[in-house]
Amino acid sequence: MFAKDMQPNGKISIMVDKLSFDSSISIIREDYILIDLIEVNEKIVNFPENIRADLIYFDENEKLFSWENVQIVPVKFKDGRKYHKINMPTEEGKKYNRRRHFRMYIGRNMRVDLKKASNSVSIMPLIKDISASGFCFIYNEPLEVGQRVVLYFDNNDNKVMSFSGKIVRIHYNENIDSNMYGCSLSDPSGVLGKTINIMQQKQINEKRR
């Protein structure tokens, strides 16, 4: 599809390396797109020209299309509102095969409670990655699909938050002789997604230095 065929209110993500920032389309014009302003901690996210930013669009069937290296800047529109403005890509978008929620690499040990019936056991596995809807941890003991878990997520800012979920898939990795457990998470308040956005913004700021 072409970018001009996107629809207002369509969901998009701006990708910077492995970081992603979700938004939606507000206004489409012939030569530009206005998306809802992307903010972290009430501060507008900036995308400098020397950092590659890719546009991912989710169509009505949740199929993904991507445009590489788009220019995106915050603007104040004539309606008085602030948006992020993207110059309209002219080339055809490429089909993009990724999950709805992009995963952020963690690579640190964190507490996970394993719950079964009325019992609960705490472990400190390596958290491989996390998204707004799930996480993956590495652990060398056998667990079961459907087992309930609680992740105590440490964002390196002296704040630990707990999120409940369950194991949804298991993959044995022979290179590390351990299982990789994929888990879904319940976060109706959206706190985890916001926290991940804050961490991603910090990483972008570090890349500028």
Disulfide bonds with the S-S distance in Angstrom:
none
